[in-house]
Amino acid sequence: MQRIMLKSKIHRATVTGLELDYEGSIAIDEDLMEAADLLAGEQVQVLNLQNGERFITYVIRGERGTGQMMLNGPAARLAYKGDTIIVIAYAPMDDAEAKGFQATVVKVDGQNRIVQVLKK
């Protein structure tokens, strides 16, 4: 049996910009992508703590070292600049892998600088 498990997340990031006129995605600072083990094109779920919106999109590379967390396309209608979000990636795993797997949790400050990286 395969289970869909939490693989990684960026916890309590701040939306830094919105670009409606784009095909759709979330641009994430490459430093944050690497810390959370996210690849360009990878599917993520975004949870907006201000309005309760939850939506699925994909990751594109943001500018390294900027703290960029920019919503593009239709997702730009689901948040405001300054909103707090959680970005989550899941992965299918068989039971044996799932039981021993530790997800990566990247905690950031208000400027999306990495504060802590945990395995949970």
Secondary structure, 3 states (H helix, E strand, C coil): CEEEEEEEEEEEEECCEEECCCCCEEEEEHHHHHHCCCCCCCEEEEEECCCCCEEEEEEEEECCCCCCEEEEHHHHHCCCCCCEEEEEEEEEEEHHHHHHCCCEEEEECCCCCEEEEEEC
